[in-house]
Amino acid sequence: VLVLVGIVMVFSSSAVYALEKYNDSYYFLKRQAVWCLLGTGALLVTKNLDYHKLHQHTYLIMVTTFLLLLAVMFPEVSKEVGGARRWLTLGGLSFQPSELAKFALVLFIAKSLVKRADKLRDFAYGYLPNLIVLGFFFIPILFQPDFGTAMIICMVTFTMLFIAGLRKKFLFFSVLALIPFIVSAIMSAEYRTRRIIAFLDPWQDPSDAGFQAIQSFYAFGRGGYWGAGLGASHQKLFYLPEAHTDFIFSVIGEELGFMGTTAIILLFSILIWRGFVTAYRAKDSFGTHLATGLTLMIGFQAFINLGVAVGLLPTKGLTLPFISMGGSSMLITMLSVGVLLNISEQTVKQS
C-alpha cells in the first residue's frame, strides 16, 4: 500500500517540475515505476531465499559493500549532486551504496550477536569488533557526505546491541565519545550549522536556511483536515524544494490533509509492529537479530523523514521509505521486507 501511495504521490509532486526540467511530466513516474518493479523482484527473491544463506555470505556482502563505498570517491564511476558524491552510475541508472551499507551492517551485527552471544559483557570481544566495523562504514559515508545515513547506521547498531543485552555503560560512553565528533562534523560544514540554526528558528532566515521548513509548514497548514485534493498542492510548484523526495510527506499533508498523513503514519506503525512481532517469533537468534535490525532500519529512516517534514528535526536529505522518489532506497527497502517475510514464513512453517 505504501509503494502504491508513493507512485501516485511521486507523480503528483513531480509532474510540473519534470515538465519544466525534462520536458516530460512522466519522467520521475517512469523511473519510480522501474525501481518499484526491481524492488518487487528483489522482494520476491529474498522472500523465497532462506535467510540463513545470508548468514553464510555475510562477509562477502560486507566486503562488496565497502568496495562500492570506496568506488564512490572516483569521479569516473560516480556522479556528484548538490555537492555530494553518493551515487555510482551504470547506464541510465544510478545506485547509492550507502543504502546497501545499512542492510550489510544490520546483517553483520546480527551475525556478530549470534557469534558473541555469551561475550556481550566483554568489551574487547563482545563490543569492540562491532564498533570497528561500524567505523569502517561510518567514515566513508560521512565523507560522501551523507550525515543522515551515517547517523542512521549508528542508531541501528547501538539499538541492536542494546536490545541484545550489551552492557549499558559501553553504549553510554560510546555515545559520549561520539558527541564531540558529531559537533565537530556539524561545525566544520557551514551548511550543517545553518540547518541547526534554522531548525531552532527557521524564521530567522526565511529565504535561505529556513526556507524548506517554512514551505513545509505552509503545505501542512493549507492541507487542513481533509486536504486540498489530490494534485492540488501549491507548494510543489517550485516553492517546496525536493517535493518528490525529501519533502513528499509535506505534499501528502497538503493534498490529503491530516487524515492522509495519519493514514501514512498508521501504515508505517503497522509495518514496524509486524516487524518486531516477526523478530520476537523468529525460530533462532539470528532471525531475531536480523528482523530487529531491518525493522529498526526502516523505522528510524521513516521517523527522521517525517520528523524533518513537520519541524521536529533539523533538515536532512533522507527519503521516506517506499514513498519518496529514490531508486536505491526503494530497492534495498523492498529487499529487506522480503527477508522479513522469509523469517516470518519460516516461523509459521515451524509452528
N, C-alpha and C positions, 0 to 999 in steps of 0.2 A: 504493500500500500504506500509506504514511504517513497519507494522508487517511482511509482506511478504519479504520485503527487509531485515529485521532483521533476519529472519530464514535463508536466503541464506548467509548473512554475518557472522552469528554466526558459521555456518558450515565451511565457508571458513577460518575464522580466528582461529578456534579452532581444526580443524581436526588433524593436526600434533601433537599439544600439547596433545590432548586427546589420541592419539595413544601411545604417549610416556608415559603418566602418568597412563592411564586406560586400555591400550591395546585395545582400541575401538575408531576408528575415529569418530563414530557417537554418542559418549557419550553425549556431550553437545547438539548436534542437537536433540536427542531424548528427553532430559529434557526440552529444549526450546519448542519443539512441544507440550509436555504435558501442560506446563504452558500457551501456546497460546490457547489451547483448553479450559482450565479452565478459562482463561481470556475472551474468546469469550462467554462462558457460563455466566460469570458474567455480561458481557456487555448486553447480551440478557435479563437477569433477570432485571437489573436496567433500561434498555430501556423500559420495559413493566411494571415497577413499578412506580406508581405515586410518584413523588419526594416529595410530601407533607408528605408521610409516613415517610420519613427520618427526617422531621421536628419533627414528633411526637416521634421518637425514638432516638433523638439526644443524650440525657443524658445517655441512655443505651449504645449506641455506644461509648461515651466518657469514661465511667467507664470501659467498657470491654477493650478498647484500653490501658488505663492507667494500668490496672492489667497485661496486656500482656507485657507492657514495664517493669514492675517490675519483672515479671517472668523471663525475660532475664538474670537477675542478678544471678539466681540459676543454677549452673552447671548441675544439674540433668536433667533439661529440655531444656538446651540451649547448643550451641557449640561456641567455640572460633576459629576465623580465622584471622590470621595475627595480633594477639594481641588485636583484637576487639571482644567483645561478643555481637552480634546483632541479632542472629538467634535462634528461637525456633525450636526444631526438633520433627517431628512426622513421624514415619516410615522412609521411604527413602527420604522424602521431608523436607525442612526447610522453615520457614517463618520469615520475618523481620517485627516485629511490628511497627518499625518507619515509614514504608511505609503506614501502616494503620493510623498511627498518623497524617500524613499530611492530609488525607481525613477527619478524625474525627475532626481535628481542623478547617478546612475550613467549615465543617458542623456547628460546634458550633458558629463560628464567624458570619456566615450567619444568624443563628437563633438569635444571640445576637443583630445584627444590626437591625433586624426587631423589636425586643422587645424594644430596646432602641433608636429607630429612632428619637424621639424628645428630647433625653437626651445626644446626642453625644458631645455636647459642655460642658457637665458637667463631670469633672474628676472622681469624686467618683462613679457616677452611670453609666456614658456612656463609660468610658475608663478603669478604674481600674479592673473591673471583667474580661475583655478580657485579660488584662495584667497578671492577676493572673493565669488564665487557660493556657495561653501561657507558663508561668513559670513551671507549673506542667508537661508540655510535654517537654519543652526545657531542663530541668535539667537531667532527666533520659536518654534522647537521647544523651546529651553531655557526660555523664559518660559511655556510652557504649564502646568506644567513637565513636560518629558519628557527627563530627563537621559540615560536609556539610549539612546533613539533618536538624540539629539544626538551621543553618543559613537560610535554605530554609523556614522553618516554620515561622521564624521571618520576612523574606522578604514578604511572602504571607500575613501574619497577618497585618503588618503595611501598606502594599499597599491596602488591602481590606478596612481598616479603613480610609485611606487617601481618597480613591475614594468615600467612603460613606459620607464623609464630616466632619470627626473628626477634631478638632482644630489642626492646623499645629504645634503650639507650644508644644502640648503634644507629638507628634511624634518626634519633633526636640530634646526635652530634653531626650526623651527615647533613641534615637539613641546616644546622647552624653553620657548617663549613661551606654549604652551598650559597648561603645568603650573600656574603661578600662577593662571590663570583657573579651572582645574578645582578647585584647592584653595579658592579664594575662593567658588566656587559651592557646594562642599560645606560649608564653614564658615558660609556665610550662611543655610543652611537646617538647622534643628536635627535634622529627621528624617533628613537625609543623614548628618550627623555621627554620629548614633546608629546608623545602619546600618553605618558603617565600624567603630565600636567593637564592635558586635555581631558583625560578621564576624570580627574578631580574637579575640573570646572571647564567644560567644553565651550562655555560662552565667553571665556577669556580670549579665545582665538576662533571665532565662529566661521571665518572664511578660509581657514587653513587646517590647523591641527584638530580643532573641534568640529570640523565640517561634517565628517562622516557620522559622528554620534548625533549631532543635531538633526541632520536629514533623516536619520533612522527614527528619532523621536517623532518628527513630523509625520512619518509614514504610519507609525502605530497610532498616533493621535487622530489622524484622518480616518483610520480604519474603524474606530469605534467598536461597537459590539459585533456587528454583522458584516462589516467591511464595505468598501466602495464598489465591490463587484469584480469578478474575475476579469483581468485585463485592463481594469480602470485605474491602475496606480498612476499617480502623477510623479511621485518621487523617482521612479525608474527612468523617467525621461531626462536623463543626464544630470539629475540632482544628486541621486544616491550612487556614489562610486561602488563598483563591483556588485551591482544589484543582483547578478545571476550567480555569484559565487559567495563571497564573504557575508553579504547582507541580504541574502534571499529570504531570510526569515522576516526581515522588515517589510519586504514586498508582500509576503503572505499576510502579515499583520494589517497592511493597508487594504489589500484586496479581499481578504477573507475575514478580517476582524478578529476580535477577541476569541470568538468561538472557533475560528480556524486555527489560530495559534494554540489554543487549548487542546484541540484535537491532535495537533502535531506532537505536543509535549506528552499527551496521553499515549500515543503510539510508541514514542521512544521509551516511556516508562514501562509499558508492557514488554517491549523487546528486552530491556535491561533486566526486568524482573525474571523473565523466562530464561535469560542467560545465566543468572545466578541460581535459578532452580536447576538448570542443566548441570552447573558446576557442583551443586550440592548432591545431586543424584548420580553423578558420574561413577562408573564401575571401578575406577582406580584413581590414584592420587595424581597421575599425570593428566588425566582427563579433567580432574577438578581444577588443577592449577591453570591448565590451558584455557578452559572455559571461563574461569575467573578473569584471566588476563585479557582475553579477547573482548569480554563484556565491558571491562574497565576501559579498554582502548576506545571502543565505540562511545561509551557513556561519557567519558571525560571530554572527548572532542565535541560531542553534541552540546554538553553543558557549557563549554567555553564559547562556542559559536553563538549559542542562544544568549549567554551572559553578555557578550560583546554587543549584540544587536539591541538589547534592552538597557545597556549602560551599566550593568553590574560589574563588568570587567573592562580593562583597557583594550583598545582596538588591536586586534591580532588577525593576521591573514590565515585563518583556518576555515575550511569548508564545513558545511553542515552535512554529516554522513547521509548518504542515499539521496539527498535532495539537491544540494548545490551542484553547479557545473564543475566537474573535476574528474577526469578520467582515471587517474591513478588512485585517487581516494575511493571512487566507485568500485574499481576492480578489486582492490585489497579488502575493502569492507565486505563486499559480497563474498569473496573467497573466505573471509573469516566467519561469516554467517554459515557457509557451507560446512566448515569444521565444527561449529556449534551444533548444527543439525546432525552431523555424524556422531558426535559424542552423545547427543540426546537419543538418537536412534539405537545406538548400541546399548544404552541404558534400558530402553523399552524392551529390546530383544532379550536382555538378560533377565528382566523381571517376569 
